[in-house]
Amino acid sequence: MASDLIFVARLVGLAVFGPDGERIGRVRDLVATLRVDASPPRVLGVVIEMVTRRRIFVPMLRVAGIDRSAVTLATGSVSLRGFVERPNETLLVGQLLDAPVRLIETGAENVVVDAAIEQTRSRDWIVSRLAVRARRHGLSRRGQVQVVPWRAVTGLTLSDRQGTAGLLSVFETMRPADVAAALAELPEKRRFEVVDSLDDERLADVFEELAESDQRVLLRHLQDERAADVLEAMSPDDAADLLHELPTGESDALLALMEPQESEPVRRLMSYAPRTAGGLMTPEPIILRPDATVAEALARIRNPDIPPALASMVFVCRSPSLTPTGRYLGCAHAQRLLREAPFELVAGVVDTDLPRLSPEASLGEVTRYFAAYNLVAGPVVDTEDHLLGAVSVDDVLDHLLPVDWRDRLTDPEEGTDEPERIVVEQEIAEPDDAGRSSTAGRNSEVGDA
């Protein structure tokens, strides 16, 4: 609602007080995180200039209230480290104001003269609207200021304001799923530039989080040799799912380019129907011999490269302990391992009663299995008691959710419904030069001083 909007230019110079009324400094700017898509950016915090002229960053979580006369913090304990800006951030006053934009509806060139923030139902602050004015040409009169939704303009996304190198530096700090969602929003040319610049391991992590249609497009963009390298770096079950979507000739050619030890588990997974336990499983769960100690089991679980679901249990097999050759004895749950002495053998804590999944079990059977036994991973065992692999709950969810569920990760946040365009008759307050100037940016860690 318009009455809840706070225009950031009017905040510059306002006094900042702690919860006990002590004065901390003055507002100099607000920091927001840029996005690759057109969604409104989230406001991260406030840049405050202290009486010593030092500029510090205070997260929005520590802001108790904002009104026309002052900003009040919820705590008087703040980090005194100097403000340092990150690659995916922008200063709303120092960098966003005066930025050129184009109205999507009319194509008219405009300039940002102010930005409005508001709080969503989730208590986050977002930049929901912009005050813009048509660009002046020659001696023409200044145009009327109008307030438009953030989504009504182009030119302010991360890809608009950052080159490929800048995008890569931002993506380094993001989770693979978030990089995949951002990558899908980029123009094709920029997307290919980013993909070409990522190393194989990082690209493999991102590929695993992409929608199948995006996977196919990007895989065909890569040279065959590099595509095979990326498939080798992916989890075998994810690589098998991707190759299942390609024509037989293409998948066979890529499998032939992969190293034999990398392609063999992928070929094995592709021999099962996609929506069965065999097609869903990973052939690389945590497997231990019965004479392994609890300490060894816990050390394997702590491996940060093991997904959390697979780290919820270890599977105990007689030698040889690689799938699918070892005879399956049972599993040991992580919670049980944490309650045992480190020197105890895993053979003493094996759960032999947990039912097993057959590789032919349907997706519905696997789903009911997880619900019945309150598990996030389960063993897949053949008729001769060989452990073939393990199914994890994330693999099940991938196949239960709608095909386009990954695209919905970038849906607008709740509480950001856009109202009609507002025409503002009065002048928007212009910040002073000190407020408009760019500072060195926000520190990467914010802690109590």
C-alpha positions, -999 to +999 in steps of 0.1 A: +000+000+000+012+035-009+009+047+027+034+021+038+061+032+013+093+048+026+113+067+000+150+062+007+162+097-004+142+111+025+160+088+050+195+102+042+207+123+072+181+110+096+194+103+131+199+067+142+191+059+178+197+027+199+169+011+220+178+033+250+177+065+231+214+068+227+224+084+194+246+062+172+249+083+140+231+093+108+217+073+079+239+076+048+225+049+025+207+016+023+221-016+008+200-040-013+210-072-031+207-072-069+188-101-085+192-117-119+155-118-125+130-090-124+119-096-088+121-067-063+155-068-045+157-073-008+171-046+014+199-060+035+207-031+058+215+005+065+249+023+061+253+045+092+278+073+095+289+076+131+301+108+148+337+098+140+328+098+103+333+060+102+306+043+081+293+009+094+267-016+082+237-025+103+214-054+091+177-047+086+170-074+112+184-050+138+162-021+127+132-017+150+115+012+133+117+038+106+098+070+106+101+105+091+122+118+120+146+089+130+156+053+126+156+032+158+176+001+162+165-030+182+200-033+198+228-009+207+254-035+200+266-032+164+297-040+144+322-012+142+340-026+112+341-004+081+314-009+055+325-030+025+303-035-005+298-070-020+297-077-058+259-084-058+249-054-038+239-018-047+237+014-026+201+026-031+211+063-029+246+063-040+243+040-070+206+034-079+194+070-080+201+086-114+203+051-130+189+050-165+159+026-169+133+019-196+096+015-190+084-018-202+049-006-211+060+023-233+097+018-240+103+053-228+138+061-213+136+073-177+159+081-148+154+069-113+150+098-089+140+078-058+132+043-046+105+032-022+109+003+003+083-015+022+080-045+045+065-078+034+044-102+054+075-122+060+091-091+077+116-086+049+122-052+034+121-050-004+125-022-030+090-025-043+087+008-064+107+034-081+101+071-086+111+078-122+112+108-145+116+110-183+151+118-194+156+154-205+168+160-240+184+194-247+164+223-231+132+204-227+113+207-195+117+182-167+091+155-170+065+146-144+076+121-116+057+089-115+060+060-091+060+026-108+064-010-096+100-024-097+089-049-124+077-021-146+112-011-157+142-028-172+179-021-167+184-027-130+189-065-128+223-080-119+229-090-154+222-055-166+246-039-142+273-066-141+295-081-168+302-118-170+332-115-146+310-097-121+283-124-124+308-151-118+321-134-086+285-133-073+278-169-083+308-180-063+290-171-031+257-188-040+243-223-036+242-244-068+203-243-068+203-205-066+229-203-094+208-226-115+177-204-109+197-173-117+212-188-148+178-197-162+169-160-161+199-147-181+197-140-218+210-169-238+243-152-249+252-142-212+241-177-200+265-194-224+293-170-214+288-179-177+287-217-185+319-215-206+336-197-176+326-221-148+349-250-140+337-285-146+330-293-109+310-262-103+291-265-136+282-301-127+268-290-093+247-264-112+236-288-139+221-311-112+198-283-101+187-272-136+153-280-152+157-308-178+149-285-207+177-262-196+201-291-191+196-303-226+201-268-241+233-262-222+247-297-227+243-293-265+261-259-262+292-276-248+318-293-268+313-331-266+345-336-247+336-310-221+300-323-219+315-357-210+337-342-184+308-325-168+287-357-168+316-374-151+316-348-123+279-351-118+263-377-094+257-409-114+220-408-108+217-372-120+239-380-150+217-410-158+185-389-156+200-363-180+212-389-205+178-406-204+163-373-218+187-373-248+182-392-280+199-427-279+226-417-303+236-386-284+236-404-250+257-433-264+282-409-279+287-391-246+289-423-226+317-435-250+336-403-243+334-408-205+361-427-185+350-464-182+350-463-144+327-432-145+304-444-172+298-479-158+276-469-128+257-445-151+250-473-176+238-495-148+214-469-136+201-463-171+192-500-173+163-494-148+131-476-156+134-439-145+105-439-120+117-470-101+139-474-071+167-486-094+163-455-116+161-431-086+190-445-065+226-434-062+252-462-065+275-443-041+261-444-006+283-446+025+293-483+028+313-498+056+325-533+065+311-548+098+345-545+115+346-507+110+343-486+141+317-460+150+344-434+148+351-444+112+314-442+104+310-407+119+341-395+100+324-406+067+292-389+077+310-356+084+323-355+048+308-322+035+306-336+000+280-362+011+244-349+007+226-346+041+200-372+032+227-398+023+246-389+055+216-400+076+227-436+076+256-459+066+251-492+050+270-523+062+282-549+037+306-578+037+337-573+014+339-562-013+321-531-001+314-514-035+280-516-051+267-540-064+290-567-052+289-566-014+264-587+006+241-564+024+239-569+062+219-539+074+222-502+080+233-480+109+214-447+115+234-416+122+215-408+154+223-443+168+260-438+159+261-406+178+249-424+210+276-451+208+313-450+220+337-443+191+356-475+196+325-497+192+320-517+160+292-507+136+283-544+135+269-540+170+245-512+160+233-525+126+196-523+120+188-557+103+150-553+106+145-523+082+128-535+051+147-531+018+136-517-015+138-538-046+152-521-077+118-526-095+098-508-067+077-481-082+078-444-073+046-449-053+061-478-033+092-458-026+072-428-014+051-450+009+083-466+022+097-433+033+064-422+049+059-455+067+094-457+082+101-419+087+133-421+066+152-398+043+172-426+027+167-463+021+187-493+008+180-508-027+189-545-026+186-573-052+173-608-047+208-621-039+213-596-011+236-573-030+234-537-021+228-518-054+225-483-040+204-460-019+174-438-027+172-405-009+142-383-003+154-355-026+154-379-055+118-389-048+107-353-045+123-345-078+099-369-095+068-361-074+069-324-079+055-308-111+079-307-141+084-269-138+089-268-100+124-254-104+111-225-124+088-216-095+118-209-072+119-174-087+082-167-082+075-133-066+076-132-028+044-129-008+032-095-001+047-078-031+016-076-053+019-045-075-007-018-073-017+006-101+009+032-113+009+063-091+016+098-105+033+120-080+026+157-083+050+169-056+088+170-059+108+139-047+133+150-021+168+149-036+196+136-013+226+157-006+260+151-022+273+132+008+243+108+007+247+103-030+284+094-030+295+058-031+314+044-001+338+015+001+312-014+007+299-036+034+321-060+054+315-097+048+308-104+085+286-085+108+290-092+145+286-075+178+313-051+188 
